Amino acid sequence: MHFYQSPFLLLKKISTFVKELLQKNSNEEELFIKEVIASFTKLDISNISDIPKLERVVNDFANIVDNAWTKYSKIINITKHVKSWWNNNCNKDLAKYRSSKNIED
């Protein structure tokens, strides 16, 4: 399983055993990016004349990213059995195999 990573967005750690993740090339990743871009274009950056105004714009942008991340990311529990390459297709294939007991499934 691949997870979204960028230079300014890291996996948001909630606790030692739980993380919020955004799967790469997923519908959620696409919606996340679209929402951030749409919201970013609405930011008022026309009058950044001092540090407090710059801080407001930076904080507004951080809130946009954080809200979209919370909306589209998936919370997973980290255990010793979690595999980074395991995805929904693996779950479907495993369920199909368990149902049929046919190695070709």
N, CA and C atoms as an extended XYZ file, in Angstrom:
315
Properties=species:S:1:pos:R:3:atomname:S:1:resname:S:1:resid:I:1 pbc="F F F"
N         0.849       -1.166        0.000 N   MET     1
C         0.000        0.000        0.000 CA  MET     1
C         0.893        1.226        0.000 C   MET     1
N         0.606        2.158       -0.855 N   HIS     2
C         1.385        3.386       -0.931 CA  HIS     2
C         0.592        4.506       -0.287 C   HIS     2
N         1.278        5.411        0.336 N   PHE     3
C         0.617        6.506        1.014 CA  PHE     3
C         1.158        7.827        0.505 C   PHE     3
N         0.295        8.797        0.465 N   TYR     4
C         0.633       10.116       -0.040 CA  TYR     4
C         1.739       10.742        0.797 C   TYR     4
N         2.734       11.240        0.094 N   GLN     5
C         3.799       11.969        0.770 CA  GLN     5
C         4.174       13.151       -0.100 C   GLN     5
N         4.459       14.252        0.500 N   SER     6
C         4.949       15.410       -0.227 CA  SER     6
C         5.977       16.110        0.645 C   SER     6
N         6.703       17.061        0.089 N   PRO     7
C         7.715       17.746        0.900 CA  PRO     7
C         7.133       18.458        2.106 C   PRO     7
N         5.876       18.922        2.034 N   PHE     8
C         5.338       19.691        3.157 CA  PHE     8
C         4.214       18.979        3.888 C   PHE     8
N         3.863       17.773        3.448 N   LEU     9
C         2.843       17.002        4.161 CA  LEU     9
C         3.443       15.677        4.595 C   LEU     9
N         3.448       15.442        5.861 N   LEU    10
C         3.954       14.189        6.386 CA  LEU    10
C         2.783       13.409        6.950 C   LEU    10
N         2.992       12.132        7.167 N   LEU    11
C         1.950       11.349        7.814 CA  LEU    11
C         1.683       11.969        9.180 C   LEU    11
N         0.434       12.231        9.436 N   LYS    12
C         0.057       12.901       10.682 CA  LYS    12
C        -0.055       11.847       11.773 C   LYS    12
N         0.823       11.918       12.727 N   LYS    13
C         0.848       10.927       13.789 CA  LYS    13
C        -0.122       11.329       14.897 C   LYS    13
N        -1.049       10.435       15.226 N   ILE    14
C        -2.010       10.700       16.289 CA  ILE    14
C        -1.479       10.145       17.602 C   ILE    14
N        -1.008        8.908       17.567 N   SER    15
C        -0.417        8.291       18.746 CA  SER    15
C         0.580        7.255       18.267 C   SER    15
N         1.134        6.533       19.199 N   THR    16
C         2.118        5.522       18.844 CA  THR    16
C         1.516        4.424       17.974 C   THR    16
N         0.226        4.137       18.139 N   PHE    17
C        -0.372        2.989       17.471 CA  PHE    17
C        -1.442        3.339       16.450 C   PHE    17
N        -1.698        4.601       16.211 N   VAL    18
C        -2.729        5.012       15.257 CA  VAL    18
C        -2.160        6.120       14.371 C   VAL    18
N        -2.425        6.026       13.058 N   LYS    19
C        -1.984        7.062       12.128 CA  LYS    19
C        -3.099        7.380       11.154 C   LYS    19
N        -3.084        8.603       10.645 N   GLU    20
C        -3.970        8.997        9.562 CA  GLU    20
C        -3.157        8.899        8.279 C   GLU    20
N        -3.693        8.186        7.297 N   LEU    21
C        -2.968        7.975        6.053 CA  LEU    21
C        -3.858        8.309        4.869 C   LEU    21
N        -3.246        8.741        3.794 N   LEU    22
C        -3.943        9.032        2.554 CA  LEU    22
C        -3.303        8.170        1.482 C   LEU    22
N        -4.071        7.236        0.947 N   GLN    23
C        -3.520        6.271        0.008 CA  GLN    23
C        -3.212        6.939       -1.329 C   GLN    23
N        -2.013        6.672       -1.845 N   LYS    24
C        -1.562        7.257       -3.105 CA  LYS    24
C        -2.433        6.760       -4.255 C   LYS    24
N        -2.730        7.664       -5.180 N   ASN    25
C        -3.530        7.384       -6.373 CA  ASN    25
C        -4.960        6.953       -6.061 C   ASN    25
N        -5.448        7.277       -4.888 N   SER    26
C        -6.816        6.921       -4.516 CA  SER    26
C        -7.754        8.083       -4.855 C   SER    26
N        -9.042        7.787       -4.840 N   ASN    27
C       -10.052        8.821       -5.036 CA  ASN    27
C        -9.931        9.875       -3.934 C   ASN    27
N        -9.642        9.420       -2.717 N   GLU    28
C        -9.497       10.349       -1.599 CA  GLU    28
C        -8.319       11.299       -1.800 C   GLU    28
N        -7.226       10.787       -2.353 N   GLU    29
C        -6.071       11.643       -2.618 CA  GLU    29
C        -6.447       12.721       -3.640 C   GLU    29
N        -7.147       12.319       -4.676 N   GLU    30
C        -7.570       13.267       -5.707 CA  GLU    30
C        -8.494       14.344       -5.123 C   GLU    30
N        -9.460       13.915       -4.303 N   LEU    31
C       -10.380       14.869       -3.681 CA  LEU    31
C        -9.644       15.805       -2.720 C   LEU    31
N        -8.693       15.256       -1.976 N   PHE    32
C        -7.878       16.048       -1.058 CA  PHE    32
C        -7.142       17.156       -1.816 C   PHE    32
N        -6.478       16.785       -2.890 N   ILE    33
C        -5.705       17.758       -3.677 CA  ILE    33
C        -6.622       18.814       -4.284 C   ILE    33
N        -7.750       18.371       -4.840 N   LYS    34
C        -8.688       19.326       -5.438 CA  LYS    34
C        -9.225       20.309       -4.398 C   LYS    34
N        -9.555       19.805       -3.220 N   GLU    35
C       -10.085       20.683       -2.178 CA  GLU    35
C        -9.039       21.683       -1.700 C   GLU    35
N        -7.800       21.231       -1.529 N   VAL    36
C        -6.736       22.139       -1.097 CA  VAL    36
C        -6.507       23.221       -2.149 C   VAL    36
N        -6.462       22.832       -3.411 N   ILE    37
C        -6.237       23.819       -4.485 CA  ILE    37
C        -7.394       24.809       -4.562 C   ILE    37
N        -8.632       24.298       -4.510 N   ALA    38
C        -9.800       25.181       -4.585 CA  ALA    38
C        -9.829       26.157       -3.412 C   ALA    38
N        -9.522       25.677       -2.229 N   SER    39
C        -9.531       26.545       -1.048 CA  SER    39
C        -8.364       27.522       -1.071 C   SER    39
N        -7.220       27.064       -1.563 N   PHE    40
C        -6.032       27.916       -1.623 CA  PHE    40
C        -6.268       29.117       -2.534 C   PHE    40
N        -6.976       28.909       -3.637 N   THR    41
C        -7.221       30.006       -4.568 CA  THR    41
C        -8.131       31.072       -3.970 C   THR    41
N        -8.843       30.743       -2.891 N   LYS    42
C        -9.734       31.705       -2.232 CA  LYS    42
C        -9.039       32.502       -1.126 C   LYS    42
N        -7.806       32.149       -0.801 N   LEU    43
C        -7.074       32.885        0.240 CA  LEU    43
C        -6.796       34.313       -0.221 C   LEU    43
N        -6.983       35.245        0.677 N   ASP    44
C        -6.686       36.640        0.374 CA  ASP    44
C        -5.206       36.905        0.658 C   ASP    44
N        -4.432       36.974       -0.420 N   ILE    45
C        -2.996       37.221       -0.276 CA  ILE    45
C        -2.610       38.573       -0.882 C   ILE    45
N        -3.615       39.429       -1.045 N   SER    46
C        -3.383       40.704       -1.726 CA  SER    46
C        -2.689       41.746       -0.853 C   SER    46
N        -2.747       41.586        0.470 N   ASN    47
C        -2.196       42.628        1.339 CA  ASN    47
C        -1.357       42.000        2.456 C   ASN    47
N        -0.276       41.346        2.081 N   ILE    48
C         0.628       40.778        3.080 CA  ILE    48
C         1.746       41.799        3.300 C   ILE    48
N         1.432       42.772        4.142 N   SER    49
C         2.355       43.895        4.319 CA  SER    49
C         3.142       43.840        5.624 C   SER    49
N         2.797       42.899        6.488 N   ASP    50
C         3.542       42.786        7.739 CA  ASP    50
C         3.486       41.338        8.232 C   ASP    50
N         4.253       41.079        9.268 N   ILE    51
C         4.365       39.710        9.777 CA  ILE    51
C         3.036       39.157       10.282 C   ILE    51
N         2.237       39.887       11.026 N   PRO    52
C         0.946       39.340       11.476 CA  PRO    52
C         0.030       38.930       10.305 C   PRO    52
N         0.029       39.701        9.226 N   LYS    53
C        -0.799       39.365        8.063 CA  LYS    53
C        -0.253       38.117        7.360 C   LYS    53
N         1.063       38.016        7.292 N   LEU    54
C         1.672       36.826        6.714 CA  LEU    54
C         1.346       35.594        7.562 C   LEU    54
N         1.450       35.735        8.874 N   GLU    55
C         1.125       34.623        9.771 CA  GLU    55
C        -0.330       34.192        9.617 C   GLU    55
N        -1.238       35.146        9.413 N   ARG    56
C        -2.650       34.825        9.214 CA  ARG    56
C        -2.835       33.987        7.952 C   ARG    56
N        -2.175       34.383        6.854 N   VAL    57
C        -2.286       33.648        5.599 CA  VAL    57
C        -1.698       32.239        5.750 C   VAL    57
N        -0.546       32.136        6.394 N   VAL    58
C         0.085       30.826        6.603 CA  VAL    58
C        -0.799       29.941        7.480 C   VAL    58
N        -1.352       30.498        8.538 N   ASN    59
C        -2.247       29.733        9.407 CA  ASN    59
C        -3.521       29.315        8.678 C   ASN    59
N        -4.066       30.214        7.857 N   ASP    60
C        -5.254       29.868        7.072 CA  ASP    60
C        -4.949       28.715        6.122 C   ASP    60
N        -3.781       28.765        5.473 N   PHE    61
C        -3.401       27.678        4.565 CA  PHE    61
C        -3.212       26.369        5.337 C   PHE    61
N        -2.579       26.444        6.487 N   ALA    62
C        -2.383       25.238        7.309 CA  ALA    62
C        -3.734       24.647        7.714 C   ALA    62
N        -4.689       25.498        8.038 N   ASN    63
C        -6.029       25.021        8.402 CA  ASN    63
C        -6.728       24.375        7.216 C   ASN    63
N        -6.547       24.933        6.031 N   ILE    64
C        -7.122       24.341        4.817 CA  ILE    64
C        -6.591       22.931        4.618 C   ILE    64
N        -5.279       22.775        4.699 N   VAL    65
C        -4.657       21.460        4.506 CA  VAL    65
C        -5.082       20.505        5.614 C   VAL    65
N        -5.077       20.972        6.854 N   ASP    66
C        -5.443       20.116        7.977 CA  ASP    66
C        -6.892       19.645        7.871 C   ASP    66
N        -7.807       20.553        7.520 N   ASN    67
C        -9.217       20.173        7.392 CA  ASN    67
C        -9.428       19.168        6.261 C   ASN    67
N        -8.784       19.391        5.120 N   ALA    68
C        -8.912       18.459        4.001 CA  ALA    68
C        -8.276       17.112        4.362 C   ALA    68
N        -7.127       17.143        5.046 N   TRP    69
C        -6.456       15.904        5.463 CA  TRP    69
C        -7.366       15.094        6.381 C   TRP    69
N        -7.964       15.770        7.355 N   THR    70
C        -8.861       15.097        8.294 CA  THR    70
C       -10.072       14.525        7.569 C   THR    70
N       -10.564       15.241        6.589 N   LYS    71
C       -11.753       14.820        5.842 CA  LYS    71
C       -11.489       13.585        4.977 C   LYS    71
N       -10.322       13.501        4.335 N   TYR    72
C       -10.075       12.453        3.343 CA  TYR    72
C        -9.109       11.361        3.779 C   TYR    72
N        -8.381       11.560        4.863 N   SER    73
C        -7.435       10.519        5.288 CA  SER    73
C        -8.162        9.397        6.011 C   SER    73
N        -7.482        8.288        6.113 N   LYS    74
C        -8.040        7.102        6.752 CA  LYS    74
C        -7.230        6.817        8.012 C   LYS    74
N        -7.921        6.560        9.104 N   ILE    75
C        -7.244        6.237       10.351 CA  ILE    75
C        -7.018        4.727       10.393 C   ILE    75
N        -5.774        4.330       10.638 N   ILE    76
C        -5.469        2.907       10.761 CA  ILE    76
C        -4.755        2.659       12.077 C   ILE    76
N        -4.956        1.479       12.594 N   ASN    77
C        -4.238        1.042       13.794 CA  ASN    77
C        -2.970        0.334       13.356 C   ASN    77
N        -1.872        0.696       13.932 N   ILE    78
C        -0.585        0.087       13.612 CA  ILE    78
C        -0.364       -1.084       14.574 C   ILE    78
N        -0.224       -2.259       13.982 N   THR    79
C         0.078       -3.448       14.774 CA  THR    79
C         1.265       -4.152       14.142 C   THR    79
N         1.723       -5.188       14.800 N   LYS    80
C         2.854       -5.942       14.238 CA  LYS    80
C         2.448       -6.695       12.983 C   LYS    80
N         1.133       -6.794       12.712 N   HIS    81
C         0.652       -7.536       11.547 CA  HIS    81
C         0.387       -6.639       10.336 C   HIS    81
N         0.480       -5.319       10.492 N   VAL    82
C         0.220       -4.407        9.392 CA  VAL    82
C         1.364       -4.489        8.384 C   VAL    82
N         1.016       -4.637        7.118 N   LYS    83
C         2.017       -4.679        6.048 CA  LYS    83
C         1.791       -3.475        5.139 C   LYS    83
N         2.845       -2.770        4.800 N   SER    84
C         2.712       -1.547        4.015 CA  SER    84
C         2.202       -1.816        2.601 C   SER    84
N         2.396       -3.024        2.087 N   TRP    85
C         1.987       -3.327        0.722 CA  TRP    85
C         0.569       -3.887        0.639 C   TRP    85
N        -0.065       -4.190        1.754 N   TRP    86
C        -1.401       -4.797        1.763 CA  TRP    86
C        -2.450       -3.736        1.437 C   TRP    86
N        -3.342       -4.018        0.472 N   ASN    87
C        -4.377       -3.055        0.105 CA  ASN    87
C        -5.734       -3.739       -0.015 C   ASN    87
N        -6.755       -3.004       -0.459 N   ASN    88
C        -8.104       -3.552       -0.566 CA  ASN    88
C        -8.188       -4.695       -1.569 C   ASN    88
N        -7.393       -4.644       -2.627 N   ASN    89
C        -7.379       -5.751       -3.593 CA  ASN    89
C        -6.892       -7.034       -2.925 C   ASN    89
N        -5.917       -6.916       -2.054 N   CYS    90
C        -5.433       -8.088       -1.314 CA  CYS    90
C        -6.559       -8.659       -0.447 C   CYS    90
N        -7.303       -7.774        0.225 N   ASN    91
C        -8.430       -8.240        1.044 CA  ASN    91
C        -9.455       -8.989        0.209 C   ASN    91
N        -9.788       -8.445       -0.965 N   LYS    92
C       -10.771       -9.083       -1.855 CA  LYS    92
C       -10.263      -10.448       -2.340 C   LYS    92
N        -8.996      -10.487       -2.762 N   ASP    93
C        -8.425      -11.751       -3.246 CA  ASP    93
C        -8.368      -12.796       -2.139 C   ASP    93
N        -8.008      -12.384       -0.933 N   LEU    94
C        -7.949      -13.313        0.189 CA  LEU    94
C        -9.348      -13.844        0.515 C   LEU    94
N       -10.332      -12.969        0.525 N   ALA    95
C       -11.709      -13.399        0.799 CA  ALA    95
C       -12.194      -14.370       -0.274 C   ALA    95
N       -11.855      -14.095       -1.525 N   LYS    96
C       -12.243      -14.983       -2.632 CA  LYS    96
C       -11.586      -16.354       -2.466 C   LYS    96
N       -10.303      -16.358       -2.138 N   TYR    97
C        -9.595      -17.625       -1.929 CA  TYR    97
C       -10.178      -18.391       -0.745 C   TYR    97
N       -10.436      -17.705        0.347 N   ARG    98
C       -10.998      -18.386        1.524 CA  ARG    98
C       -12.357      -18.989        1.226 C   ARG    98
N       -13.108      -18.340        0.367 N   SER    99
C       -14.432      -18.822       -0.002 CA  SER    99
C       -14.344      -20.050       -0.906 C   SER    99
N       -13.460      -20.001       -1.896 N   SER   100
C       -13.383      -21.075       -2.899 CA  SER   100
C       -12.349      -22.158       -2.567 C   SER   100
N       -11.328      -21.814       -1.783 N   LYS   101
C       -10.205      -22.712       -1.491 CA  LYS   101
C        -9.446      -23.116       -2.762 C   LYS   101
N        -9.606      -22.314       -3.807 N   ASN   102
C        -8.948      -22.580       -5.086 CA  ASN   102
C        -7.724      -21.675       -5.176 C   ASN   102
N        -6.539      -22.252       -5.327 N   ILE   103
C        -5.286      -21.505       -5.351 CA  ILE   103
C        -5.244      -20.516       -6.523 C   ILE   103
N        -6.004      -20.781       -7.591 N   GLU   104
C        -6.021      -19.883       -8.744 CA  GLU   104
C        -6.812      -18.601       -8.466 C   GLU   104
N        -7.619      -18.618       -7.415 N   ASP   105
C        -8.368      -17.409       -7.058 CA  ASP   105
C        -7.449      -16.489       -6.308 C   ASP   105
